[in-house]
Amino acid sequence: MTHRIVVVGAGYAGAGTVSSLEAEVERTNADVELVWINEHDYHLVLHEVHRVIRNPDVASKVTVPCSELLPEWGEFTQDRVTGVDTESQTVELDAGDNVNYDSLLLGLGSATAFFGIDGLREHALTLKGLDDARQIHEEIKDLAADASHNDPAQVLVGGAGLSGIQAAGEIAAYRDDHNAPLEIHLVEGLDEVFPGNDPEVQGAIRKRLEAADINIECGEFISSVDEETVYLGGGEDTDPEEMSSDLLLWTGGITGQEELADADIDKDDRSNRVFAAQDFQTSDEQVFAIGDTALIDQGDDNVAPPTAQAAWQAAEVAGKNLLKAAQGQPLETWTHEDKGTLISIGDKAVAHDIDALPFGTFGGFGAKFLKKAVATRWIASITSVGRGLHAWDDM
């Protein structure tokens, strides 16, 4: 009987796994069936979606139709997953018939974490998809139209991690391209931008943020939010600091997808992310998980980081392991290799600890070139060199 493999999600984890699985099946001529499920009919190059904030036309460069990635022997279902029943080995769908599986790979990505901050979910925008980036663009455009340089619109970006830094950079670039009356603030509860990283790269990022006229507010966490105000800090004996806000973009953390909340798979109680071993197998041996969906064991109580880079690496092995599981073969283990960090701030970029380069932290043409090259290489690896090069100018 043909073994049915179901892949859920079309992010880096899902799309990369489909690509890897296709290569393995073609190499071995294995008898398997693939069903690929995703809410949208495209793969989104998520680490470049911030470009759409400045220019919505870039959407065509950061999306790839799933039909271009699907093997001839595979089937694509566009639908929203609402649950997983491990007992009946079924993926439950919102609009269509449920899908049975023999092996299942969960690559649903993550949801935005609001950490119980009063008013944050109701009054903040997020950046988890293409529609989010388009909405941010439209709201910034509308704010700019109603503001003046004497009374600029106040735009706050909460969270100075990778997403927050890059989003703030694109908003600043939009402001400069259109002479828009926007005042931009990047708010981070910890003591420095890109928290937890090397002070050298933190300093390089801060320098470019300040050069882009982005106000950096570090050291106080957002404590509550209402329609017009963001409140920082405060406590029993102190009042919170108030910041006027015409638009708040929240990029401050991730959590697991609610679609998996009731699935009978071991998950982290706090984040609802799925525990997975180094071979991506979960507590249910028919279910595998990678990408932001998963907390992938790396030994010594460490887990793989929730980054695009980690998802790319994991997907290559995950495709192999899905086929090995179908054939009853031993599974491979995977260990994340940090190949460095690339961050864009508008048209500038910072590179840090890039694998095989004898430099620590640097910017300029070299960093910008590498940032473009990584995005182009990813698109080319799952589609074609031509499509990758077509995206080059906008990355």
C-alpha positions in Angstrom: 0.0 0.0 0.0 1.3 3.5 -0.9 2.5 5.4 2.1 0.7 8.8 2.4 2.9 11.7 3.6 1.1 14.9 4.6 3.0 18.2 5.0 1.2 21.0 6.7 2.5 24.5 6.1 4.3 26.3 3.2 6.8 28.4 5.1 10.5 27.6 5.0 9.9 24.4 6.9 7.1 23.1 4.7 8.3 24.3 1.3 11.9 23.1 2.1 10.7 19.7 3.2 8.6 19.3 0.0 11.7 20.2 -2.0 13.9 17.7 -0.1 11.3 15.0 -0.2 10.9 15.4 -4.0 14.6 15.0 -4.5 14.7 11.9 -2.3 11.8 10.2 -4.0 13.3 10.9 -7.5 16.6 9.5 -6.3 15.1 6.3 -4.9 12.0 5.9 -7.0 10.1 5.3 -3.8 6.3 4.6 -3.8 4.8 7.3 -1.7 2.0 9.8 -1.9 2.3 13.5 -0.9 -0.5 15.8 0.2 0.6 19.3 0.9 -1.8 21.6 2.9 -1.6 25.3 3.4 -4.0 28.2 4.0 -2.5 30.2 1.1 -1.6 29.0 -2.3 1.9 30.5 -2.1 5.2 30.1 -0.2 6.2 33.4 1.5 9.8 34.4 1.8 9.0 35.6 5.3 12.4 37.1 6.2 11.9 39.6 3.4 8.2 40.4 3.8 9.1 43.6 5.6 10.0 45.0 2.1 6.3 45.0 1.3 5.7 47.7 4.0 7.6 50.1 1.8 6.5 48.9 -1.6 3.5 46.5 -2.0 4.7 45.6 -5.5 7.5 43.6 -3.9 4.9 41.0 -3.0 5.4 39.2 -6.3 9.1 38.9 -5.5 8.6 37.4 -2.0 5.9 34.9 -2.9 6.2 31.7 -4.9 3.1 29.8 -6.0 2.9 26.4 -4.4 2.1 24.9 -7.8 5.6 25.7 -8.9 7.0 23.8 -5.9 4.7 20.8 -6.0 6.1 17.5 -7.4 4.1 16.0 -10.3 3.2 13.1 -8.0 2.0 15.4 -5.2 -1.3 17.0 -4.4 -1.9 20.5 -3.0 -4.9 21.4 -0.8 -5.5 25.1 0.0 -7.3 25.1 3.3 -6.9 26.1 6.9 -5.9 23.4 9.3 -8.1 23.4 12.4 -6.8 20.4 14.3 -4.9 17.1 14.2 -6.4 13.8 15.5 -3.5 11.5 16.2 -5.7 8.6 17.1 -7.4 8.5 13.7 -4.3 9.9 12.0 -6.3 12.7 10.5 -5.7 16.4 9.7 -8.9 18.4 10.2 -9.6 21.2 7.7 -11.8 24.2 7.9 -13.6 24.0 4.5 -12.7 20.7 3.0 -12.7 17.0 3.8 -10.3 15.9 6.5 -7.1 14.3 5.3 -5.7 11.0 6.5 -2.0 10.4 6.9 0.5 7.7 7.5 3.3 10.2 8.3 2.6 13.9 9.1 5.0 16.8 9.1 3.9 19.9 11.0 5.4 23.1 9.7 2.6 25.6 10.6 5.0 28.3 11.8 4.2 30.3 14.8 1.7 32.9 16.1 2.4 36.3 17.7 2.8 36.2 21.5 1.1 39.0 23.4 2.2 37.9 26.8 -1.0 38.9 28.5 -0.2 42.7 28.0 -3.5 44.5 28.5 -4.8 46.0 25.2 -1.9 44.8 23.1 -3.8 42.2 21.0 -6.7 44.6 20.4 -4.6 47.7 19.4 -1.4 46.4 17.7 -0.7 45.3 14.2 1.5 42.2 13.7 3.9 41.1 10.9 3.3 37.4 10.3 2.3 37.4 6.7 1.8 39.2 3.4 -1.6 40.7 4.3 -0.1 42.1 7.5 2.7 43.9 5.5 0.1 45.3 3.1 -2.0 46.5 6.0 0.9 48.2 7.6 1.7 50.0 4.3 -1.8 51.2 3.9 -2.1 52.5 7.5 1.2 54.3 7.3 0.2 55.9 4.0 -3.1 57.0 5.5 -1.4 58.4 8.7 1.1 60.3 6.6 -1.7 61.9 4.5 -3.4 63.2 7.7 -0.3 64.4 9.5 2.1 67.3 9.0 5.8 67.9 9.6 4.8 70.1 12.5 2.6 67.4 13.9 4.0 64.1 12.6 2.2 60.7 13.1 3.7 58.6 15.9 4.6 55.1 14.7 5.8 52.6 17.4 7.5 49.3 16.7 7.4 47.0 19.8 10.3 44.6 20.0 13.8 45.2 18.8 14.6 41.7 17.5 15.1 40.8 13.9 11.5 41.5 12.8 11.2 44.7 14.7 14.5 46.1 13.4 13.8 45.3 9.8 10.2 46.6 10.0 11.3 49.9 11.5 13.9 50.2 8.8 11.4 49.8 6.1 8.9 52.3 7.7 11.8 54.8 7.8 12.6 54.1 4.2 9.0 54.7 3.2 9.1 58.0 5.2 12.2 59.1 3.4 11.0 58.0 -0.1 7.8 60.0 0.3 8.9 62.8 2.6 6.2 61.5 4.9 5.6 63.1 8.3 6.2 60.1 10.5 8.1 59.9 13.7 9.3 56.3 14.3 10.1 54.7 17.7 11.6 51.3 18.3 10.7 50.1 21.8 12.5 47.3 23.5 12.0 46.1 27.1 15.6 44.9 27.5 18.6 47.1 27.7 19.7 47.0 24.0 18.5 46.4 20.5 18.9 42.8 19.2 19.0 41.6 22.8 21.1 38.6 23.8 23.6 39.1 21.0 27.2 40.2 20.7 27.6 43.9 21.7 29.5 44.5 18.5 26.6 43.7 16.3 24.2 45.5 18.7 26.3 48.6 18.3 26.4 48.3 14.5 22.6 47.9 14.3 22.0 50.9 16.7 24.3 53.1 14.6 22.3 52.4 11.5 19.0 52.8 13.2 20.0 56.2 14.6 21.3 57.2 11.1 17.8 56.3 9.8 16.3 58.7 12.3 14.6 56.0 14.3 14.2 56.7 18.0 15.4 53.8 20.2 13.6 53.3 23.5 15.2 50.5 25.5 14.9 49.4 29.1 11.2 49.5 29.8 8.7 46.8 28.8 5.3 47.7 27.4 2.9 47.3 30.3 -0.4 48.2 28.6 -1.9 49.7 25.5 -5.0 51.6 24.6 -6.2 53.2 21.3 -3.9 56.2 21.5 -1.2 55.5 24.1 1.5 52.9 24.8 2.4 52.6 28.5 5.9 51.6 29.5 6.9 50.2 32.9 5.2 51.4 36.0 4.4 49.6 39.2 3.0 49.9 42.7 4.9 53.1 43.4 5.5 54.5 40.0 3.3 55.6 37.1 4.1 54.2 33.7 5.7 56.4 31.0 3.2 57.3 28.3 4.0 57.3 24.6 1.5 58.7 22.1 0.8 56.1 19.4 -1.0 56.5 16.1 0.2 53.0 15.0 1.7 50.2 17.0 3.4 47.3 15.3 4.1 44.5 17.7 6.9 42.0 16.9 7.8 41.0 20.4 7.7 37.2 20.5 6.2 34.0 19.2 4.0 31.2 20.4 2.6 28.0 19.0 -0.4 27.8 16.7 -3.8 27.4 18.4 -4.7 24.8 15.7 -2.5 22.3 17.6 -3.7 23.1 21.1 -5.9 20.0 21.3 -3.6 17.6 19.4 -2.4 14.7 21.5 1.3 15.6 21.1 3.7 16.7 23.9 3.9 20.5 23.8 5.5 23.2 26.0 2.8 24.4 28.4 3.8 28.0 28.2 4.3 28.5 24.4 2.2 25.6 23.0 5.1 24.7 20.7 5.6 21.0 19.9 8.5 19.1 21.4 10.5 17.3 18.8 13.6 15.1 18.9 16.7 15.7 16.8 15.2 13.5 14.1 12.0 15.8 14.2 9.8 13.0 15.6 7.3 14.1 18.3 5.8 12.1 21.1 3.7 10.4 18.4 6.0 8.5 16.1 3.9 9.2 13.0 4.1 13.0 13.6 7.1 15.1 12.8 7.6 18.8 13.5 10.1 21.5 12.4 10.4 25.2 12.0 8.8 27.7 14.5 6.1 25.1 15.2 8.6 23.0 17.1 11.1 23.0 20.0 13.7 20.8 18.4 16.1 19.2 20.9 19.7 20.1 20.4 21.1 18.4 23.5 22.2 20.0 26.8 18.7 21.4 27.3 19.0 23.5 24.2 16.6 23.8 21.3 17.1 25.0 17.7 16.4 28.8 17.2 13.1 29.8 15.5 14.9 31.3 12.5 14.6 31.0 8.7 18.1 29.7 8.6 17.3 26.8 11.1 14.2 25.9 9.2 16.1 25.7 5.9 18.7 23.4 7.4 16.1 21.2 9.2 13.9 20.9 6.1 16.7 19.2 4.1 16.9 16.4 6.7 13.2 16.3 7.4 12.4 15.4 3.7 14.8 12.5 4.0 13.4 11.3 7.3 9.8 11.3 6.0 10.9 8.9 3.3 13.0 6.8 5.7 9.9 6.6 8.0 7.8 5.4 5.1 10.3 2.7 4.4 10.9 1.7 8.0 14.6 2.8 7.9 16.5 4.5 10.8 16.1 8.3 10.9 18.9 10.9 10.7 19.5 13.4 13.4 20.0 17.1 12.8 22.1 19.7 14.6 21.7 23.4 13.8 24.8 25.2 12.5 24.8 28.9 13.0 26.0 30.4 9.7 25.8 34.0 10.9 23.3 36.8 11.0 22.2 39.2 8.3 19.8 42.2 9.1 18.6 44.9 6.9 17.8 48.4 8.0 16.1 50.0 5.0 18.6 50.0 2.2 21.5 49.2 4.5 22.5 45.9 6.2 24.6 44.5 8.9 26.4 41.1 8.7 27.8 39.3 11.8 29.9 36.1 12.2 29.2 34.9 8.6 30.4 31.4 8.1 33.7 31.0 6.2 34.4 34.8 6.3 37.3 36.1 8.5 35.3 39.1 9.7 33.2 39.7 12.8 30.6 42.4 12.2 30.5 44.6 9.1 28.1 46.7 7.0 28.4 48.4 3.6 28.2 46.9 0.2 29.4 43.5 1.5 26.6 43.1 4.0 24.0 44.3 1.6 25.2 41.9 -1.1 25.1 38.9 1.2 21.6 39.8 2.4 20.4 39.9 -1.2 22.3 36.7 -2.0 20.8 34.7 0.8 17.2 35.5 -0.3 18.0 35.0 -3.9 19.7 31.7 -3.2 16.7 30.4 -1.3 14.2 31.3 -4.0 16.5 29.8 -6.6 17.0 26.6 -4.6 13.3 25.8 -4.4 12.3 27.2 -7.9 14.7 28.4 -10.5 17.8 30.6 -10.8 15.7 32.9 -13.0 13.1 33.5 -10.4 15.7 34.1 -7.8 17.5 36.7 -9.9 14.2 38.3 -10.7 13.9 39.1 -7.0 17.4 40.4 -6.6 16.8 44.1 -6.9 14.1 44.2 -4.3 15.8 42.1 -1.6 
